[in-house]
Amino acid sequence: MQTTDKHKERIAKMTFASVYPHYVTKIERKGRTVEELHQVIEWLTGFDENKLQKHLDNKTTFEDFFNHAKINPNASKITGVICGYRIEEIEDRLIREIRYMDKLIDELAKGKKMDKILRT
């Protein structure tokens, strides 16, 4: 997937804090917990509760959020379609990592078992 510069810039400048409440709403509506959401985010990014809260408090952009993340080496096992795009075909690193998180959160909301979500 090729992203336009305008599309990438718009997503990169969005704050993680502006999207996070939507993640929470999505997973709670499906009977999952914030603790599970945090487990998924920590697996992908390496951010524990404290670091995650700092990013929320500081209104970190997605670009800065993922630039500071230590992406899990197994993240490349996250495949499939999200937002109409096949994840493994997304060329831009930032967009691909954001879509990794979207896919994991979708799987959580759909009731997948945690060991499957975390690719163990």
MMTF fields as JSON, N, C-alpha, C and O atoms, coordinates in Angstrom:
{
  "mmtfVersion": "1.0.0",
  "mmtfProducer": "UNKNOWN",
  "numBonds": 479,
  "numAtoms": 480,
  "numGroups": 120,
  "numChains": 1,
  "numModels": 1,
  "chainsPerModel": [1],
  "groupsPerChain": [120],
  "chainIdList": ["A"],
  "bondAtomList": [4, 2, 8, 6, 12, 10, 16, 14, 20, 18, 24, 22, 28, 26, 32, 30, 36, 34, 40, 38, 44, 42, 48, 46, 52, 50, 56, 54, 60, 58, 64, 62, 68, 66, 72, 70, 76, 74, 80, 78, 84, 82, 88, 86, 92, 90, 96, 94, 100, 98, 104, 102, 108, 106, 112, 110, 116, 114, 120, 118, 124, 122, 128, 126, 132, 130, 136, 134, 140, 138, 144, 142, 148, 146, 152, 150, 156, 154, 160, 158, 164, 162, 168, 166, 172, 170, 176, 174, 180, 178, 184, 182, 188, 186, 192, 190, 196, 194, 200, 198, 204, 202, 208, 206, 212, 210, 216, 214, 220, 218, 224, 222, 228, 226, 232, 230, 236, 234, 240, 238, 244, 242, 248, 246, 252, 250, 256, 254, 260, 258, 264, 262, 268, 266, 272, 270, 276, 274, 280, 278, 284, 282, 288, 286, 292, 290, 296, 294, 300, 298, 304, 302, 308, 306, 312, 310, 316, 314, 320, 318, 324, 322, 328, 326, 332, 330, 336, 334, 340, 338, 344, 342, 348, 346, 352, 350, 356, 354, 360, 358, 364, 362, 368, 366, 372, 370, 376, 374, 380, 378, 384, 382, 388, 386, 392, 390, 396, 394, 400, 398, 404, 402, 408, 406, 412, 410, 416, 414, 420, 418, 424, 422, 428, 426, 432, 430, 436, 434, 440, 438, 444, 442, 448, 446, 452, 450, 456, 454, 460, 458, 464, 462, 468, 466, 472, 470, 476, 474],
  "bondOrderList": [1, 1, 1, 1, 1, 1, 1, 1, 1, 1, 1, 1, 1, 1, 1, 1, 1, 1, 1, 1, 1, 1, 1, 1, 1, 1, 1, 1, 1, 1, 1, 1, 1, 1, 1, 1, 1, 1, 1, 1, 1, 1, 1, 1, 1, 1, 1, 1, 1, 1, 1, 1, 1, 1, 1, 1, 1, 1, 1, 1, 1, 1, 1, 1, 1, 1, 1, 1, 1, 1, 1, 1, 1, 1, 1, 1, 1, 1, 1, 1, 1, 1, 1, 1, 1, 1, 1, 1, 1, 1, 1, 1, 1, 1, 1, 1, 1, 1, 1, 1, 1, 1, 1, 1, 1, 1, 1, 1, 1, 1, 1, 1, 1, 1, 1, 1, 1, 1, 1],
  "groupList": [{"groupName": "MET", "atomNameList": ["N", "CA", "C", "O"], "elementList": ["N", "C", "C", "O"], "formalChargeList": [0, 0, 0, 0], "bondAtomList": [1, 0, 2, 1, 3, 2], "bondOrderList": [1, 1, 2], "singleLetterCode": "M", "chemCompType": "L-PEPTIDE LINKING"}, {"groupName": "GLN", "atomNameList": ["N", "CA", "C", "O"], "elementList": ["N", "C", "C", "O"], "formalChargeList": [0, 0, 0, 0], "bondAtomList": [1, 0, 2, 1, 3, 2], "bondOrderList": [1, 1, 2], "singleLetterCode": "Q", "chemCompType": "L-PEPTIDE LINKING"}, {"groupName": "THR", "atomNameList": ["N", "CA", "C", "O"], "elementList": ["N", "C", "C", "O"], "formalChargeList": [0, 0, 0, 0], "bondAtomList": [1, 0, 2, 1, 3, 2], "bondOrderList": [1, 1, 2], "singleLetterCode": "T", "chemCompType": "L-PEPTIDE LINKING"}, {"groupName": "ASP", "atomNameList": ["N", "CA", "C", "O"], "elementList": ["N", "C", "C", "O"], "formalChargeList": [0, 0, 0, 0], "bondAtomList": [1, 0, 2, 1, 3, 2], "bondOrderList": [1, 1, 2], "singleLetterCode": "D", "chemCompType": "L-PEPTIDE LINKING"}, {"groupName": "LYS", "atomNameList": ["N", "CA", "C", "O"], "elementList": ["N", "C", "C", "O"], "formalChargeList": [0, 0, 0, 0], "bondAtomList": [1, 0, 2, 1, 3, 2], "bondOrderList": [1, 1, 2], "singleLetterCode": "K", "chemCompType": "L-PEPTIDE LINKING"}, {"groupName": "HIS", "atomNameList": ["N", "CA", "C", "O"], "elementList": ["N", "C", "C", "O"], "formalChargeList": [0, 0, 0, 0], "bondAtomList": [1, 0, 2, 1, 3, 2], "bondOrderList": [1, 1, 2], "singleLetterCode": "H", "chemCompType": "L-PEPTIDE LINKING"}, {"groupName": "GLU", "atomNameList": ["N", "CA", "C", "O"], "elementList": ["N", "C", "C", "O"], "formalChargeList": [0, 0, 0, 0], "bondAtomList": [1, 0, 2, 1, 3, 2], "bondOrderList": [1, 1, 2], "singleLetterCode": "E", "chemCompType": "L-PEPTIDE LINKING"}, {"groupName": "ARG", "atomNameList": ["N", "CA", "C", "O"], "elementList": ["N", "C", "C", "O"], "formalChargeList": [0, 0, 0, 0], "bondAtomList": [1, 0, 2, 1, 3, 2], "bondOrderList": [1, 1, 2], "singleLetterCode": "R", "chemCompType": "L-PEPTIDE LINKING"}, {"groupName": "ILE", "atomNameList": ["N", "CA", "C", "O"], "elementList": ["N", "C", "C", "O"], "formalChargeList": [0, 0, 0, 0], "bondAtomList": [1, 0, 2, 1, 3, 2], "bondOrderList": [1, 1, 2], "singleLetterCode": "I", "chemCompType": "L-PEPTIDE LINKING"}, {"groupName": "ALA", "atomNameList": ["N", "CA", "C", "O"], "elementList": ["N", "C", "C", "O"], "formalChargeList": [0, 0, 0, 0], "bondAtomList": [1, 0, 2, 1, 3, 2], "bondOrderList": [1, 1, 2], "singleLetterCode": "A", "chemCompType": "L-PEPTIDE LINKING"}, {"groupName": "PHE", "atomNameList": ["N", "CA", "C", "O"], "elementList": ["N", "C", "C", "O"], "formalChargeList": [0, 0, 0, 0], "bondAtomList": [1, 0, 2, 1, 3, 2], "bondOrderList": [1, 1, 2], "singleLetterCode": "F", "chemCompType": "L-PEPTIDE LINKING"}, {"groupName": "SER", "atomNameList": ["N", "CA", "C", "O"], "elementList": ["N", "C", "C", "O"], "formalChargeList": [0, 0, 0, 0], "bondAtomList": [1, 0, 2, 1, 3, 2], "bondOrderList": [1, 1, 2], "singleLetterCode": "S", "chemCompType": "L-PEPTIDE LINKING"}, {"groupName": "VAL", "atomNameList": ["N", "CA", "C", "O"], "elementList": ["N", "C", "C", "O"], "formalChargeList": [0, 0, 0, 0], "bondAtomList": [1, 0, 2, 1, 3, 2], "bondOrderList": [1, 1, 2], "singleLetterCode": "V", "chemCompType": "L-PEPTIDE LINKING"}, {"groupName": "TYR", "atomNameList": ["N", "CA", "C", "O"], "elementList": ["N", "C", "C", "O"], "formalChargeList": [0, 0, 0, 0], "bondAtomList": [1, 0, 2, 1, 3, 2], "bondOrderList": [1, 1, 2], "singleLetterCode": "Y", "chemCompType": "L-PEPTIDE LINKING"}, {"groupName": "PRO", "atomNameList": ["N", "CA", "C", "O"], "elementList": ["N", "C", "C", "O"], "formalChargeList": [0, 0, 0, 0], "bondAtomList": [1, 0, 2, 1, 3, 2], "bondOrderList": [1, 1, 2], "singleLetterCode": "P", "chemCompType": "L-PEPTIDE LINKING"}, {"groupName": "GLY", "atomNameList": ["N", "CA", "C", "O"], "elementList": ["N", "C", "C", "O"], "formalChargeList": [0, 0, 0, 0], "bondAtomList": [1, 0, 2, 1, 3, 2], "bondOrderList": [1, 1, 2], "singleLetterCode": "G", "chemCompType": "PEPTIDE LINKING"}, {"groupName": "LEU", "atomNameList": ["N", "CA", "C", "O"], "elementList": ["N", "C", "C", "O"], "formalChargeList": [0, 0, 0, 0], "bondAtomList": [1, 0, 2, 1, 3, 2], "bondOrderList": [1, 1, 2], "singleLetterCode": "L", "chemCompType": "L-PEPTIDE LINKING"}, {"groupName": "TRP", "atomNameList": ["N", "CA", "C", "O"], "elementList": ["N", "C", "C", "O"], "formalChargeList": [0, 0, 0, 0], "bondAtomList": [1, 0, 2, 1, 3, 2], "bondOrderList": [1, 1, 2], "singleLetterCode": "W", "chemCompType": "L-PEPTIDE LINKING"}, {"groupName": "ASN", "atomNameList": ["N", "CA", "C", "O"], "elementList": ["N", "C", "C", "O"], "formalChargeList": [0, 0, 0, 0], "bondAtomList": [1, 0, 2, 1, 3, 2], "bondOrderList": [1, 1, 2], "singleLetterCode": "N", "chemCompType": "L-PEPTIDE LINKING"}, {"groupName": "CYS", "atomNameList": ["N", "CA", "C", "O"], "elementList": ["N", "C", "C", "O"], "formalChargeList": [0, 0, 0, 0], "bondAtomList": [1, 0, 2, 1, 3, 2], "bondOrderList": [1, 1, 2], "singleLetterCode": "C", "chemCompType": "L-PEPTIDE LINKING"}],
  "groupTypeList": [0, 1, 2, 2, 3, 4, 5, 4, 6, 7, 8, 9, 4, 0, 2, 10, 9, 11, 12, 13, 14, 5, 13, 12, 2, 4, 8, 6, 7, 4, 15, 7, 2, 12, 6, 6, 16, 5, 1, 12, 8, 6, 17, 16, 2, 15, 10, 3, 6, 18, 4, 16, 1, 4, 5, 16, 3, 18, 4, 2, 2, 10, 6, 3, 10, 10, 18, 5, 9, 4, 8, 18, 14, 18, 9, 11, 4, 8, 2, 15, 12, 8, 19, 15, 13, 7, 8, 6, 6, 8, 6, 3, 7, 16, 8, 7, 6, 8, 7, 13, 0, 3, 4, 16, 8, 3, 6, 16, 9, 4, 15, 4, 4, 0, 3, 4, 8, 16, 7, 2],
  "groupIdList": [1, 2, 3, 4, 5, 6, 7, 8, 9, 10, 11, 12, 13, 14, 15, 16, 17, 18, 19, 20, 21, 22, 23, 24, 25, 26, 27, 28, 29, 30, 31, 32, 33, 34, 35, 36, 37, 38, 39, 40, 41, 42, 43, 44, 45, 46, 47, 48, 49, 50, 51, 52, 53, 54, 55, 56, 57, 58, 59, 60, 61, 62, 63, 64, 65, 66, 67, 68, 69, 70, 71, 72, 73, 74, 75, 76, 77, 78, 79, 80, 81, 82, 83, 84, 85, 86, 87, 88, 89, 90, 91, 92, 93, 94, 95, 96, 97, 98, 99, 100, 101, 102, 103, 104, 105, 106, 107, 108, 109, 110, 111, 112, 113, 114, 115, 116, 117, 118, 119, 120],
  "secStructList": [7, 7, 7, 7, 2, 2, 2, 2, 2, 2, 2, 2, 2, 1, 5, 2, 2, 2, 2, 2, 2, 2, 2, 2, 2, 2, 2, 2, 2, 6, 6, 7, 7, 2, 2, 2, 2, 2, 2, 2, 2, 2, 2, 2, 2, 7, 7, 7, 2, 2, 2, 2, 2, 2, 2, 2, 2, 6, 6, 7, 5, 2, 2, 2, 2, 2, 2, 2, 7, 7, 7, 7, 4, 4, 4, 4, 4, 7, 7, 1, 3, 3, 6, 6, 3, 3, 4, 4, 4, 7, 7, 1, 2, 2, 2, 2, 2, 2, 2, 2, 2, 2, 2, 2, 2, 2, 2, 2, 2, 6, 6, 7, 7, 2, 2, 2, 2, 6, 6, 7],
  "xCoordList": [0.838, 0.0, 0.874, 1.785, 0.595, 1.272, 0.372, -0.822, 0.93, 0.153, 0.609, 1.785, -0.334, 0.044, 0.693, 0.467, 1.49, 2.143, 1.108, 1.287, 0.035, -1.011, -1.682, -1.933, -1.967, -2.594, -1.666, -2.095, -0.403, 0.569, 0.719, 0.73, 0.833, 1.004, -0.193, -0.027, -1.391, -2.604, -2.616, -2.918, -2.292, -2.283, -1.135, -1.323, 0.034, 1.216, 0.997, 1.499, 0.256, 0.069, -1.103, -1.277, -1.907, -2.99, -2.366, -1.308, -3.007, -2.46, -2.998, -4.146, -2.149, -2.558, -3.707, -4.632, -3.653, -4.691, -6.062, -7.087, -6.095, -7.378, -8.041, -9.262, -7.252, -7.774, -7.977, -8.856, -7.182, -7.22, -8.636, -9.022, -9.42, -10.776, -11.644, -12.517, -11.407, -12.153, -11.749, -12.587, -10.466, -10.004, -10.713, -11.22, -10.74, -11.361, -12.84, -13.326, -13.548, -14.971, -15.202, -16.096, -14.403, -14.557, -14.403, -15.226, -13.359, -13.115, -14.078, -14.5, -14.426, -15.358, -16.755, -17.463, -17.151, -18.457, -18.556, -19.649, -17.418, -17.377, -17.006, -16.72, -17.013, -16.781, -15.324, -15.032, -14.41, -12.999, -12.637, -13.413, -11.458, -11.073, -9.954, -9.229, -9.841, -8.753, -7.41, -6.417, -7.379, -6.143, -5.7, -4.51, -6.645, -6.3, -5.806, -4.856, -6.451, -6.015, -4.581, -3.758, -4.279, -2.927, -1.919, -0.778, -2.334, -1.45, -1.101, 0.049, -2.085, -1.868, -0.952, -0.029, -1.208, -0.38, 1.054, 2.007, 1.201, 2.551, 3.282, 4.473, 2.581, 3.213, 3.74, 4.86, 2.934, 3.324, 4.415, 5.371, 4.282, 5.136, 6.223, 7.204, 6.05, 6.972, 6.627, 7.337, 5.546, 5.165, 4.353, 3.269, 4.887, 4.125, 3.078, 2.972, 2.309, 1.229, 1.734, 1.111, 2.871, 3.391, 3.782, 3.437, 4.501, 4.922, 3.715, 3.654, 2.763, 1.542, 0.804, 0.353, 0.686, 0.009, 0.737, 0.094, 2.058, 2.826, 2.522, 2.376, 2.428, 2.095, 0.682, 0.434, -0.232, -1.599, -1.597, -2.205, -0.924, -0.871, -0.195, -0.616, 0.848, 1.607, 0.998, 1.495, -0.084, -0.748, 0.26, 0.358, 0.983, 1.995, 1.347, 0.301, 1.956, 1.453, 1.751, 2.623, 1.013, 1.289, 2.727, 3.381, 3.215, 4.579, 5.581, 6.461, 5.46, 6.37, 6.141, 7.089, 4.884, 4.531, 5.266, 5.918, 5.159, 5.791, 7.29, 8.011, 7.771, 9.219, 9.907, 11.082, 9.198, 9.763, 9.456, 10.001, 8.6, 8.21, 9.305, 10.083, 9.34, 10.196, 9.253, 8.742, 9.037, 8.055, 8.483, 9.63, 7.534, 7.772, 8.286, 7.74, 9.325, 9.866, 8.837, 8.967, 7.83, 6.798, 5.672, 4.707, 5.785, 4.735, 4.557, 3.466, 5.618, 5.504, 4.563, 4.165, 4.209, 3.245, 1.802, 0.875, 1.623, 0.287, -0.017, 0.609, -0.978, -1.33, -2.835, -3.575, -3.266, -4.689, -5.036, -4.166, -6.331, -6.835, -7.355, -8.071, -6.984, -7.496, -7.73, -6.865, -8.884, -9.248, -9.126, -8.822, -9.366, -9.334, -7.959, -7.827, -6.929, -5.57, -4.971, -5.169, -4.242, -3.526, -2.283, -1.421, -2.199, -1.137, 0.248, 1.117, 0.45, 1.79, 2.231, 3.396, 1.317, 1.664, 1.879, 2.21, 1.695, 1.881, 3.38, 4.092, 3.841, 5.274, 5.787, 6.902, 5.001, 5.438, 5.458, 4.446, 6.604, 6.77, 5.756, 5.13, 5.585, 4.678, 3.239, 2.569, 2.774, 1.401, 1.212, 0.181, 2.201, 2.12, 2.023, 1.223, 2.821, 2.798, 1.474, 0.954, 0.936, -0.383, -1.435, -2.311, -1.353, -2.321, -2.126, -3.088, -0.888, -0.678, -1.535, -2.241, -1.454, -2.213, -3.717, -4.455, -4.164, -5.583, -6.025, -7.092, -5.21, -5.554, -5.615, -6.541, -4.647, -4.644, -5.876, -6.485, -6.237, -7.404, -8.681, -9.608, -8.746, -9.887, -9.998, -11.088, -8.871, -8.885, -9.333, -10.083, -8.883, -9.312, -10.816, -11.502, -11.323, -12.76, -13.587, -14.732, -13.009, -13.734, -13.707, -14.289, -13.029, -13.046, -11.966, -12.043, -10.966, -9.87, -9.18, -9.15, -8.635, -7.879, -6.578, -5.978, -6.155, -4.981, -3.734, -2.931, -3.537, -2.328, -2.301, -1.221, -3.453, -3.511, -3.199, -2.472, -3.758, -3.533, -2.048, -1.493, -1.417, -0.01, 0.954, 2.157, 0.422, 1.234, 2.21, 3.387, 1.699, 2.56, 2.335, 2.968],
  "yCoordList": [-1.188, 0.0, 1.239, 1.373, 2.118, 3.404, 4.43, 4.504, 5.202, 6.254, 7.593, 7.788, 8.5, 9.831, 10.578, 10.262, 11.558, 12.349, 13.04, 13.144, 13.508, 14.2, 13.247, 13.615, 12.025, 11.018, 10.668, 10.62, 10.427, 10.076, 11.212, 10.975, 12.434, 13.581, 13.746, 14.03, 13.571, 13.7, 12.67, 13.002, 11.435, 10.382, 10.589, 10.434, 10.933, 11.112, 12.202, 12.099, 13.242, 14.383, 14.206, 15.008, 13.16, 12.881, 12.49, 11.861, 12.854, 12.47, 11.101, 10.757, 10.346, 9.043, 9.223, 8.412, 10.279, 10.54, 10.799, 10.536, 11.301, 11.567, 10.283, 10.238, 9.243, 7.983, 6.953, 6.096, 7.035, 6.067, 5.848, 4.697, 6.903, 6.659, 5.816, 5.075, 5.929, 5.121, 3.649, 2.758, 3.406, 2.032, 1.448, 0.327, 2.232, 1.772, 1.474, 0.419, 2.381, 2.186, 0.927, 0.135, 0.751, -0.399, -1.717, -2.619, -1.834, -3.124, -3.352, -4.483, -2.294, -2.461, -2.82, -3.591, -2.266, -2.583, -4.067, -4.634, -4.688, -6.115, -6.993, -8.179, -6.404, -7.192, -7.422, -8.272, -6.688, -6.808, -5.693, -4.758, -5.792, -4.846, -3.905, -4.182, -2.799, -1.847, -2.519, -2.244, -3.393, -4.112, -4.957, -5.021, -5.598, -6.383, -5.467, -5.801, -4.322, -3.348, -2.924, -2.872, -2.622, -2.203, -3.324, -3.066, -4.561, -5.694, -5.777, -6.027, -5.569, -5.61, -4.466, -4.671, -3.267, -2.109, -2.303, -1.973, -2.842, -3.07, -4.124, -3.978, -5.182, -6.218, -5.607, -5.902, -4.758, -4.182, -3.128, -3.119, -2.237, -1.054, -1.095, -0.356, -1.953, -1.973, -0.963, -0.876, -0.187, 0.826, 0.193, -0.343, 0.258, -0.201, 0.858, 1.885, 0.602, 1.528, 2.957, 3.909, 3.104, 4.446, 5.183, 6.352, 4.509, 5.149, 5.466, 6.517, 4.55, 4.778, 6.013, 6.853, 6.115, 7.265, 8.574, 9.602, 8.543, 9.749, 10.19, 11.382, 9.225, 9.57, 10.154, 11.081, 9.618, 10.161, 11.569, 12.475, 11.755, 13.071, 14.121, 15.278, 13.718, 14.654, 14.871, 15.669, 14.153, 14.25, 14.02, 14.802, 12.941, 12.551, 12.246, 11.597, 12.706, 12.365, 10.888, 10.29, 10.313, 8.933, 8.791, 7.783, 9.795, 9.744, 9.615, 8.755, 10.456, 10.391, 9.122, 8.506, 8.743, 7.532, 6.327, 5.581, 6.143, 4.98, 5.149, 4.156, 6.385, 6.589, 6.202, 5.835, 6.279, 5.909, 4.462, 3.951, 3.809, 2.429, 1.451, 1.689, 0.35, -0.78, -1.857, -2.68, -1.839, -2.732, -4.188, -4.561, -4.987, -6.395, -7.078, -6.861, -7.896, -8.578, -9.479, -9.754, -9.935, -10.785, -9.986, -10.57, -8.677, -7.848, -8.157, -7.99, -8.602, -8.924, -10.107, -10.36, -10.826, -11.931, -11.421, -12.195, -10.127, -9.527, -9.31, -8.482, -10.058, -9.975, -9.823, -9.928, -9.578, -9.45, -8.065, -7.26, -7.805, -6.546, -5.679, -6.147, -4.413, -3.422, -2.136, -1.692, -1.549, -0.311, -0.465, 0.493, -1.677, -1.925, -2.166, -2.319, -2.202, -2.399, -3.656, -3.929, -4.413, -5.595, -5.099, -4.447, -5.415, -4.895, -5.201, -4.329, -6.425, -6.812, -6.111, -6.206, -5.413, -4.676, -3.175, -2.437, -2.736, -1.315, -1.038, -1.613, -0.162, 0.116, 1.075, 0.906, 2.067, 3.077, 2.492, 1.981, 2.57, 1.995, 2.515, 1.726, 3.831, 4.414, 3.95, 3.525, 4.029, 3.624, 2.139, 1.741, 1.32, -0.12, -0.385, -1.22, 0.307, 0.093, 0.553, -0.09, 1.648, 2.101, 1.061, 0.763, 0.512, -0.516, -1.816, -2.555, -2.115, -3.261, -3.094, -4.013, -1.901, -1.667, -1.764, -2.373, -1.168, -1.255, -2.705, -3.076, -3.522, -4.931, -5.678, -6.456, -5.453, -6.108, -5.726, -6.575, -4.462, -4.002, -4.577, -4.917, -4.692, -5.349, -6.803, -7.283, -7.491, -8.889, -9.01, -9.925, -8.1, -8.084, -7.891, -8.609, -6.921, -6.634, -7.795, -7.993, -8.555, -9.681, -10.924, -11.951, -10.831, -11.937, -12.986, -14.062, -12.691, -13.65, -13.872, -12.992, -15.056, -15.37, -14.583, -14.346, -14.185, -13.326, -13.977, -13.279, -15.287, -15.901, -15.829, -15.77, -15.834, -15.688, -14.247, -14.005, -13.287, -11.874, -11.536, -10.806, -12.08, -11.774, -12.672, -12.665, -13.443, -14.28, -15.168, -15.257, -15.832, -16.747, -18.183, -19.09],
  "zCoordList": [0.0, 0.0, 0.0, 0.817, -0.897, -0.951, -0.252, -0.541, 0.644, 1.289, 0.729, 0.422, 0.603, 0.143, 1.298, 2.466, 0.959, 2.003, 2.885, 4.098, 2.275, 3.03, 4.027, 5.175, 3.58, 4.443, 5.607, 6.76, 5.3, 6.328, 7.341, 8.549, 6.85, 7.745, 8.674, 9.861, 8.138, 8.951, 10.078, 11.224, 9.752, 10.762, 11.748, 12.955, 11.256, 12.103, 13.142, 14.262, 12.785, 13.69, 14.654, 15.571, 14.451, 15.402, 16.732, 16.763, 17.816, 19.114, 19.509, 19.231, 20.153, 20.668, 21.653, 21.682, 22.458, 23.461, 22.827, 23.456, 21.611, 20.96, 20.462, 20.311, 20.208, 19.68, 20.794, 20.695, 21.831, 22.92, 23.492, 23.693, 23.759, 24.292, 23.349, 23.802, 22.056, 21.091, 21.199, 21.066, 21.44, 21.671, 22.894, 22.859, 23.978, 25.22, 24.995, 25.399, 24.362, 24.094, 23.272, 23.57, 22.254, 21.358, 22.103, 21.946, 22.908, 23.566, 24.737, 24.977, 25.46, 26.583, 26.094, 26.741, 24.958, 24.375, 24.055, 24.034, 23.806, 23.467, 24.66, 24.498, 25.867, 27.071, 27.441, 28.282, 26.835, 27.185, 28.157, 28.353, 28.765, 29.809, 29.356, 28.4, 30.063, 29.809, 30.106, 29.433, 31.101, 31.418, 30.22, 29.912, 29.553, 28.363, 27.24, 26.532, 27.085, 26.08, 26.358, 25.444, 27.611, 27.975, 27.747, 27.362, 27.984, 27.736, 26.248, 25.888, 25.403, 23.955, 23.518, 22.729, 24.03, 23.668, 24.156, 23.45, 25.368, 25.897, 25.073, 24.796, 24.681, 23.853, 22.554, 22.136, 21.917, 20.638, 20.783, 20.008, 21.77, 21.845, 22.92, 22.842, 23.913, 25.042, 26.119, 27.122, 25.943, 26.931, 28.057, 27.824, 29.291, 30.442, 30.801, 30.13, 31.858, 32.262, 32.451, 31.979, 33.144, 33.43, 32.162, 31.992, 31.268, 30.016, 29.145, 28.507, 29.124, 28.35, 28.878, 28.1, 30.198, 30.795, 30.486, 30.276, 30.456, 30.11, 28.685, 28.414, 27.775, 26.389, 26.309, 25.537, 27.096, 27.11, 27.688, 27.119, 28.807, 29.458, 28.589, 28.562, 27.884, 27.051, 25.674, 24.879, 25.405, 24.097, 22.955, 22.009, 23.089, 22.112, 20.768, 20.714, 19.697, 18.367, 18.09, 18.721, 17.138, 16.756, 16.267, 16.536, 15.553, 15.048, 16.189, 16.142, 17.21, 18.353, 19.173, 19.66, 19.317, 20.064, 19.487, 20.217, 18.18, 17.558, 17.353, 17.255, 17.288, 17.208, 18.517, 18.508, 19.631, 20.925, 21.309, 22.288, 20.556, 20.865, 20.472, 19.548, 21.197, 20.836, 20.31, 21.07, 19.018, 18.402, 18.601, 18.355, 19.049, 19.297, 18.027, 16.945, 18.149, 16.967, 16.273, 15.08, 16.998, 16.404, 15.747, 15.253, 15.738, 15.136, 13.651, 13.105, 13.007, 11.574, 11.329, 10.192, 12.388, 12.273, 12.211, 11.975, 12.423, 12.351, 10.878, 10.215, 10.379, 8.967, 8.834, 9.812, 7.628, 7.371, 6.884, 6.552, 6.848, 6.308, 7.438, 8.323, 7.394, 8.342, 7.566, 6.81, 7.753, 7.059, 5.539, 4.828, 5.062, 3.631, 3.041, 1.826, 3.883, 3.403, 4.022, 5.205, 3.221, 3.709, 4.446, 3.857, 5.737, 6.601, 6.054, 6.027, 5.623, 5.185, 3.901, 3.516, 3.239, 2.022, 2.267, 1.339, 3.489, 3.815, 3.885, 4.708, 3.024, 2.916, 3.982, 4.477, 4.338, 5.291, 6.71, 7.189, 7.37, 8.698, 9.705, 10.412, 9.782, 10.763, 10.536, 11.477, 9.319, 9.016, 9.311, 9.853, 8.959, 9.219, 10.724, 11.147, 11.538, 12.985, 13.594, 14.505, 13.102, 13.568, 13.219, 14.032, 12.019, 11.605, 12.364, 12.574, 12.786, 13.667, 14.925, 15.339, 15.521, 16.751, 16.471, 17.245, 15.376, 15.022, 14.9, 15.389, 14.253, 14.045, 15.372, 15.598, 16.246, 17.55, 18.36, 19.011, 18.318, 19.072, 18.468, 19.204, 17.163, 16.521, 16.973, 17.287, 17.003, 17.436, 18.879, 19.22, 19.733, 21.128, 21.213, 21.94, 20.469, 20.487, 19.933, 20.338, 19.013, 18.418, 19.299, 18.949, 20.443, 21.384, 21.2, 21.792, 20.392, 20.228, 21.571, 22.43, 21.723, 22.939, 22.938, 21.89, 24.129, 24.273, 23.687, 23.069, 23.854, 23.31, 21.789, 21.2, 21.144, 19.686, 19.288, 18.324, 20.042, 19.754, 19.877, 19.056, 20.916, 21.199, 20.436, 20.695, 19.498, 18.627, 19.383, 19.033, 20.44, 21.215, 20.796, 21.335]
}
